[in-house]
Amino acid sequence: MWLLIAFIAVPMIEIGLFIQVGGFIGLWWTLLIVLGTAIAGAYLVRSQGRLALGQLQRSFGEMRDPTEPLAHGAMILFSGALLLTPGFFTDFIGFSLLVPAVRARVFNSIRARMTVQTFSTGQAHSQHQQHDPHGDIIESEFTELPDDDAPKGTSGWTKNQTPN
């Protein structure tokens, strides 16, 4: 229902703003402003997107929760779509989402309304398990076959070797 209202209300707001602004400053200045905000918005989205990508990579590198950098990246992407859409209302929302404080507030508002449940598969690792820090020990079992029970031909794991 809210999506339907947004699809009806946003174009109506944009049309009204175009009529008001165009009547006040003229058609060509209005079109120039719309084009200018699209170009400026594309530049700002690109620079903000690089910063968000750097934050995301740092969160992965430091093994931190990447939720906030991902959300900021999604909001920057959404603001880019809004800034490329002609209109004053969408430009206002798009430029607002490029402000880090606004994105943080939106993220905190959304996070407060969500409940996250986690699950895992497999066995939980015990702290008492012995672990080889170098990773070069492989435990296995083998059975030695007599020569007459040995398989004939190549196994496919080696190249150009024939059995002796």
N, C-alpha and C positions, 0 to 999 in steps of 0.2 A: 504494500500500500504506500509506504513512504517513498519507494522508488518511483512509483507512478506520479506522485505529487511532485517529486524533484524533476522528472522529465517534462512536466507541464509548467511548473513554476519558473524554472531557470530560463527557458527561452522567453517566457513572458517578461521576466525582469530584464533580460538582455535587450529585448525589443524596446521596452520602455526607456531604458537608459540610452540606447542609441538615438531614439527620437529626442530626448531631452538634451543630450550632449551635442548632437548634430544640429539641433535648433539653436543652441547657444553659441557654439564655436564654428559651425559650418561643416559641410560634408567632407571636404578634403582634409581638414585638420583632424576630424574624427577618424578617418581612415588611416591617416599618418600615425596617430596615437595607437591604434589597434596594431598596425604593422610594427611600430617601435616596441610595444610591450611584448610582442611575439619574439622579436629578435633579442631583446634584453633578457627575456625569460629563458630562452634557449641557452644563452651564455651562462646565466646564473644556475640553471638546472645542471649544466655540465660541470661547473666548478663545485657545486654542492654535492653532486653525485660522486665526484672523485673523493671528496672528504668522507662521505658516507661509506664508500667502498674501502677506503683506508681504515676506518673504524671497524668495519666488518672483518677485514683481514687481521687486524690486531686482536679482536675478540677471539677469532679462531686460533691465532698463534699463542695467545695467553690462556687458551682453554676456558674462556668465560662464556656466559650465555649470550648468544648472538641475536636474541630477540629484539632488543632495542635498536641496534644498527640496521637490522633487516626492516623493522618498521619505519625507521627514518628513511631508508632507501625507497621503500614503497611509497611513502608520502612525497618524496622528491619526484619520483616517477609520475605520480598522480598530479602533482603541481605542474610538471612539464606538459602533461596533456591539457590541463586547464589553461595554461598560458598560451598554448598554440591554438586553442579554441577562441575564435573572435568574440570579444565581448568584454565589458568593463567589470561585471560581477564575477565572472570566472577568472579574470585577471586578478581581481582583489583576493579571491580565495587562493589562487595559485601563488601569488607573491607572499601571502600570509604563511603558507606552508613552507616557504623557503627560509623563514626565520626559525633558527634552531629552538628558541624558547617556545614558540608556538607549537612546533612539532613535539617537543618534550611534553607540553601540556596535553596535547591530543593523545599522545601515547599513554600517559598516565591515566587519562580519563578512560581510554579503551581498556587498559589493563585492569583498572578497578572493577570493571563490569564483567570480566572474564574469570572463569575458573579453569585452571589447567590441571589435568590429571596425567600422571605418567605411568608407564608400564615398562617392563623389560622382559626380554626373552632369554632363555638359557639359565645356567646356574649362576648364582651370585658368587663372586670371588671372595674367598676367605682370606683374612689377613695372615692366617697361619700357614698358608701354602708356601712351599719353598719355590723360589723362582730363580732361575739362572740369569744373573744380570747381563751376561755377555751373549746369551742366546745361542751358544755353540754346542750345547749338549742335546742330543736327540736320543730318547730312550726307545728301544725297540726289542723285539724278539726275533730270532731266526732259527731255521732248521737247516742243517747241512745235508744235502742230497748226495747219494753215491753217484759216481760218474755215469753209470748205466741208466739212472733215472733223470739225468739232466736233460732239459729241453733241447731240442735240435733246432738249428736256424737262429736267426737274429730276433731279438725281442722287439725291435722297432725303436728302442730307446737310444741305440747307437747307430752311427752311420758307417757304412762300408766296412763292417767287420764281419768276418765269417767265423764260424765255430771251429775250434782246433780239433 
